[in-house]
Amino acid sequence: MPSPPAAAPRARPAALPPIPALLLAAVSIQGGAALAKSIFPLLGPPAVTGLRVTFAAVILGLIWRVDLRRVTGHAWRTLLPYGVSLGLMNLSYYLALERIPLGLTVTLEFVGPLAVAVLSSRRASDFAWVALAALGLLLIVPWPGQVSALDPVGIVLALVAGACWGVYIWAGQRVAQVFAGPQGVALGMGIAALTTLPFAAVMGAQHGAWSHLTPAALVTALGVAVLSSALPYSLEMGALRALPARVFGVLMSLEPAVAGLIGMVFLGEHLKVLQWLAIACVIAASVGVTLNAGRRAPPPVDV
C-alpha cells in the first residue's frame, strides 16, 4: 500500500539521492504488501490490516513525538475523515489483495487519485488521460462469457480502496492546513488503527486468526508495518525536500509496475500480456495528468 506522503519539515538531508530513495520506497511498499499477503492464510486480511496499521501508528507516534494535549477540537474534526479513509483504504486493499494479484490491485486502486486529479482539472486534455485509464480498466475487468481467473469481488474491493484513497487525498489537503508537519499523519494513522481494529477483532476471530497469533506472526506484522509505512515514509520525506512535486508524482506513478514485478518475483503471480498493457495504460494516464498539473500550477502538498 502507498505510504502517506506529508509536508516535509526542515531536517537533515536524505542519506540517499531523491530518485533512488523514491524507487526504494516503492519497492519497500510493495514488498510490504507481498509480505502481508504471505500471512493472509494464517491470520486473514482484517487481522493483518489491524496489526499493520496499529504498529505503524505506534512507530510514527514515537518518531514524531505526538502530543495529544495540544490537538484542538477543530483539529480532531479535520483528522477524523482523513484517518477513517486511511483505515478503510488499507482494509479494502488487503481484502482485494487476498483475491487478485498485487500488480492489478495497485493498478485498480490508482483510479482513486487519478479521479481526484482529473476532477480538480480545468484542462480538456486530461479527459484523454481518463480515456486511457478507462481502457486499462477494461483490459482488467472480466466480461460475460470471458474465461478469467480474476475474482470480481476482488476487483470491486480494489476500486473501493481507490475511492477511499481519493477521499484520503481530499482530507489530507485539509489536514495539511492544520498541521505544518508530519504529526497530522501520525495522528491520522492512530485514527486508522481505531477504525480497523473492530474489523480485525470480529473478522479475525471468524478466521481463527488469534489462535495463530504467534511471536513469529507478530514479528512479520511488524515487518509489514515497517516496510509499508515507516521506511518508505522516511524515504519519501527526504525525496520531497529535494524533488519538484511534478517529478515526485511521476515517479510515484510507477508503483503499479513495481507491484507487478514484486508480485511476480515474490508471490509467483504471472500476469498476462493484456494485464501488463492495462498497467501501462494506467501508468501513462497518471503520468500525463501529473505533468499537466505541473504545467497548470504547483500542486497542493499532500499529507
C-alpha positions in Angstrom: 0.0 0.0 0.0 1.3 3.5 -0.7 2.6 5.2 2.4 1.1 8.5 3.5 3.1 11.4 2.0 3.4 14.5 4.1 4.6 18.1 4.1 8.3 17.8 4.9 9.7 19.9 7.8 13.3 21.1 7.8 15.5 18.2 8.7 18.8 16.5 7.9 19.4 15.7 4.2 18.3 12.4 2.9 21.0 9.7 3.0 20.1 8.6 -0.5 19.7 10.7 -3.6 16.0 11.5 -4.1 15.2 9.4 -7.1 16.8 6.2 -5.8 15.1 6.9 -2.4 11.7 7.1 -4.1 12.3 3.9 -6.1 13.5 2.1 -2.9 10.3 3.4 -1.2 8.1 1.9 -3.9 9.9 -1.4 -3.6 9.5 -1.3 0.2 5.8 -0.5 0.0 5.1 -3.3 -2.5 7.4 -5.7 -0.7 5.5 -5.0 2.5 2.3 -5.8 0.6 3.8 -9.1 -0.6 4.9 -9.9 2.9 1.4 -9.2 4.2 -0.2 -11.4 1.6 2.1 -14.3 2.7 0.5 -14.4 6.1 -3.1 -14.0 4.9 -3.7 -17.8 5.1 -2.6 -17.7 8.7 -4.3 -14.5 10.1 -6.6 -13.2 7.3 -6.5 -9.8 5.8 -8.6 -7.9 8.5 -6.2 -9.1 11.3 -3.1 -8.3 9.3 -4.6 -4.8 8.5 -5.3 -4.1 12.1 -1.9 -5.2 13.3 -0.1 -3.4 10.5 -1.9 -0.1 11.0 -1.6 -0.3 14.8 2.1 -0.9 14.6 2.6 1.9 12.1 0.6 4.3 14.3 2.9 3.4 17.3 6.1 3.8 15.2 5.1 7.1 13.7 3.8 8.4 17.1 7.2 7.6 18.7 9.2 9.1 15.8 7.3 12.4 15.7 6.6 12.6 19.4 2.9 13.4 19.1 1.4 15.4 22.0 -2.3 14.7 22.2 -2.8 17.5 24.7 -2.1 20.1 22.0 -4.6 18.8 19.5 -7.7 21.1 19.4 -11.3 20.0 18.7 -11.2 21.5 15.3 -8.0 19.6 14.5 -9.7 16.3 15.6 -12.7 17.0 13.4 -10.3 17.6 10.4 -8.4 14.4 11.2 -11.4 12.2 11.5 -12.3 11.7 7.8 -8.6 11.5 7.0 -7.9 8.7 9.5 -11.1 6.8 8.8 -10.5 6.9 5.0 -6.9 5.7 5.6 -8.1 2.8 7.7 -10.8 1.7 5.3 -8.4 2.1 2.3 -5.9 -0.3 4.0 -8.7 -2.8 4.9 -10.3 -2.9 1.4 -6.9 -3.0 -0.2 -5.8 -6.1 1.8 -9.2 -7.8 1.2 -8.7 -7.2 -2.5 -5.1 -8.4 -2.4 -6.3 -11.7 -1.0 -8.3 -12.3 -4.1 -6.4 -10.8 -7.1 -2.7 -10.3 -7.9 -0.7 -7.4 -6.3 0.0 -5.6 -9.6 -3.6 -5.5 -10.6 -4.8 -4.5 -7.1 -2.5 -1.5 -7.1 -3.4 -0.6 -10.7 -7.2 -0.6 -9.9 -6.5 1.4 -6.7 -4.7 4.1 -8.7 -8.1 5.1 -10.2 -8.9 7.0 -6.9 -6.1 9.5 -7.0 -6.3 9.8 -10.8 -10.0 10.7 -10.5 -9.2 13.3 -7.8 -6.6 14.9 -10.1 -9.0 15.0 -13.1 -11.9 16.3 -11.1 -9.8 19.2 -10.0 -8.6 19.9 -13.6 -9.8 22.5 -15.9 -8.0 21.1 -19.0 -9.9 19.2 -21.6 -6.7 17.2 -22.4 -6.9 15.5 -19.1 -10.0 13.7 -20.2 -7.9 11.9 -22.9 -5.9 10.5 -20.0 -9.1 9.4 -18.3 -10.0 7.5 -21.5 -6.6 5.8 -21.4 -7.1 4.8 -17.8 -10.6 3.6 -18.6 -9.0 1.4 -21.4 -6.7 0.0 -18.8 -9.6 -0.9 -16.6 -11.5 -2.5 -19.5 -8.5 -4.8 -20.1 -8.6 -6.0 -16.5 -12.3 -6.4 -15.9 -13.6 -9.8 -17.0 -16.5 -9.7 -19.4 -19.5 -12.0 -19.6 -18.6 -15.2 -21.3 -14.9 -14.5 -20.9 -12.7 -17.1 -19.1 -10.9 -15.2 -16.4 -9.2 -16.3 -13.1 -9.8 -12.8 -11.7 -12.2 -12.6 -8.8 -14.9 -9.9 -9.4 -15.2 -9.3 -5.7 -11.5 -8.6 -5.6 -11.8 -6.1 -8.4 -14.7 -4.3 -6.6 -12.7 -4.2 -3.4 -9.7 -2.7 -5.1 -11.9 0.0 -6.6 -13.3 0.7 -3.2 -9.8 1.1 -1.9 -9.2 3.5 -4.8 -12.3 5.5 -3.8 -11.0 5.6 -0.2 -7.6 6.8 -1.5 -9.4 9.7 -3.2 -11.2 10.7 0.0 -7.9 10.4 1.8 -6.2 12.8 -0.6 -9.0 15.3 -0.2 -9.0 15.0 3.6 -5.2 15.1 3.6 -5.2 18.5 1.9 -7.4 19.8 4.8 -5.1 18.2 7.4 -2.1 20.0 5.8 -3.7 23.3 6.5 -4.0 22.5 10.2 -0.7 20.6 10.8 2.5 22.1 9.5 4.5 18.8 9.9 4.1 15.1 10.0 2.2 15.0 13.3 -1.1 15.0 11.4 -0.1 11.8 9.6 0.8 10.1 12.8 -2.5 11.1 14.4 -4.4 10.1 11.3 -2.7 6.7 11.4 -3.9 6.4 15.0 -7.5 7.0 13.9 -6.9 4.5 11.1 -5.9 1.9 13.7 -9.0 2.5 15.8 -11.1 2.2 12.5 -9.6 -1.1 11.5 -9.3 -2.8 14.9 -13.0 -3.7 15.3 -12.9 -5.4 11.8 -9.7 -7.1 12.9 -11.2 -8.3 16.1 -14.5 -9.7 14.7 -13.4 -10.9 11.2 -10.1 -12.1 12.6 -11.9 -14.2 15.2 -14.1 -15.7 12.4 -10.9 -16.6 10.5 -9.3 -18.1 13.7 -6.5 -15.6 13.5 -6.0 -15.1 17.2 -5.2 -18.8 17.8 -2.4 -18.4 15.2 -1.0 -15.1 16.6 2.4 -16.5 17.4 5.5 -14.3 18.2 6.7 -15.1 14.6 3.4 -13.8 13.2 3.7 -10.6 15.3 7.2 -10.0 14.0 6.0 -10.5 10.5 3.2 -8.0 11.0 5.7 -5.6 12.5 7.9 -6.1 9.4 4.9 -5.3 7.2 4.3 -2.0 9.2 8.0 -1.0 8.8 8.1 -1.9 5.1 4.7 -0.4 4.2 4.9 2.8 6.4 7.9 3.7 8.5 10.7 3.1 5.9 9.1 4.4 2.7 7.6 7.3 4.6 11.1 8.4 5.8 12.5 7.9 2.3 9.7 9.9 0.7 10.1 12.7 3.2 13.7 13.1 2.1 12.8 13.0 -1.6 10.0 15.6 -1.2 12.6 18.1 0.1 14.8 17.6 -3.0 12.4 17.0 -5.9 9.7 19.2 -7.6 6.2 17.9 -6.8 5.7 17.1 -10.5 8.7 14.8 -10.6 7.7 13.2 -7.4 4.2 12.5 -8.8 5.6 11.0 -12.0 7.9 8.6 -10.1 5.0 7.6 -7.7 3.0 6.7 -10.9 5.4 3.8 -11.5 4.1 1.9 -8.4 1.7 -0.4 -10.4 4.6 -1.7 -12.4 6.7 -2.1 -9.3 3.8 -4.0 -7.7 3.5 -6.3 -10.8 7.2 -7.1 -10.6 7.2 -7.7 -6.9 4.1 -10.0 -7.2 5.8 -11.9 -9.9 9.1 -12.4 -8.1 7.9 -13.0 -4.5 4.4 -14.3 -4.9 4.6 -16.2 -8.2 1.9 -14.0 -9.8 2.4 -14.1 -13.5 0.2 -11.5 -15.3 -1.0 -11.9 -18.9 0.1 -9.6 -21.7 -3.2 -7.7 -21.7 -2.9 -7.2 -17.9 0.6 -5.7 -18.3 -0.9 -3.5 -21.0 -3.6 -2.4 -18.6 -0.9 -1.5 -16.1 0.9 0.5 -18.7 -2.3 2.4 -19.7 -2.9 3.5 -16.1 0.7 4.5 -15.5 0.7 6.6 -18.7 -2.6 8.2 -17.7 -1.2 9.0 -14.2 2.0 10.5 -15.6 0.0 12.5 -18.2 -2.3 14.0 -15.5 0.7 14.7 -13.3 2.6 16.5 -16.0 -0.5 18.6 -16.9 -0.9 19.5 -13.3 2.7 20.7 -13.2 2.1 23.0 -16.2 -1.1 24.4 -14.6 0.1 25.3 -11.2 2.1 23.9 -8.3 0.0 21.0 -6.9 -1.1 21.1 -3.3 1.1 19.5 -0.7 -0.2 16.0 0.2 -0.3 14.7 3.8 
